[in-house]
């Protein structure tokens, strides 16, 4: 049990470390990320999230439900839609402003928050399902009653960390360009990632008591992640010229995460 707790603690820390290191790039880079670089980083993150949703979440959810015979698809189907609807509700309520939006009104409920705060909240929203995804996988691992493995859980942590690195830079660099100091820009990127380990711990606390619902919880996290990809990341990577850069980066992220999950899991 002690080894499992240690493994879980390490697994939760790895994605957060990715965000922190990415945010720290603001201390080493003088200029804001170019549009082409931003497209590539966003596309890569989207590819990782899609692959993680399929191999790390939906596939285990289907495997957990195999005893239901012809209805084995139902938990994954229902959980996926619950995840989508949860993010739709969160997206509608939490005030936020997507990176690069200068002339548009903030989304969500009206607020008097500063632009920089609204930008951090936009990234925070799509870090929530990533934290949930890591949390539910490690909850299943700790329960010992699922088909999830240590290698598979670590593959998810590493994959999320890889895509969190560019995300940390994507939030800290624009904050710096908006006029924030380097330390404040780093803090914004750092704080946007805090929600992941917090969300993971909350998910573990809840999921450990609901092991029979593990297929629903796994697919719930997948649905939430897919909502973020389609609603935010794909439009960002495809906007304007050189959209093919985003597509190539998406494909790279997808195959890297696929290789990690299948190779380690």
C-alpha positions, 0 to 999 in steps of 0.5 A: 500500500505504501508503494502505491501511495508513493507512486500516486504522489509521484504520478500527481506531481509529474503533470504539475512539474510540466506546467511549472517548467513551461511557465518558467520559460518566461525567464529565459525567452525575451519575446512572446511566442510567435503565431506559428509556434503557438499553433504547433504547441496548441496542436501538440497538446490537443493530440496528446489529450485526444490520444490520452482520452482514447487509450488511457480512459475510454479503452479501460472504461470499455474493458471494465464493462466487458461483463455487461455483454452487448451493453458494455458500451453504456458506461463509457457512453453515459460517462463521456456525455456527462463529462461533456455537459460538465465542461459545457456548464463550467465554460458557461459559468466561469468568466474567462478570456481565451489567449489572443482574444483582444476585441471580444467579450469575456466568456462566462458570467460577467465579472470585473476581473483583469484581462490577465486573470481572465486569461489564466482562468481560460487555461485553468478550465481545461486543466480541470479535466486533465487533473480529473483524468490523472486522479481517476486513473490513480484511484483505480490503481489504488483500489486494486480492483481494476485492470489499470496498471502502474505503467499505464498510469505513469504513461498518462502522467508523463503524457499530460506533463509533456503537453503541460510544458507548452501550455505553461509557456503559452500562458506565461509568455502572453501574460508577459506581453500584456505587461506583467512582470516576469515573476507575475507571468510565471505565477500565472502559469504556475497557478493555472496548473495548481488545479490539476493536482488539487482536482486529482486529489479530490477525484481520488477521494471521491472515486476510491469510494465508487470503484463500481462506477470506475468505467463512468468516471474514466469516460467522464474525464475523457468527455471533459478533455474532448470538450476542451480539445474541440471547443478551444484547442482545435480552433486555436491551432487552425485559425488563420494561415499555416493551419497545417502546422497545427495539424502536423503537431496534433499528429505528433502529439497523438502518436507520442501519447499513443506510443507512451500508453501502449508501450508502457501500459 
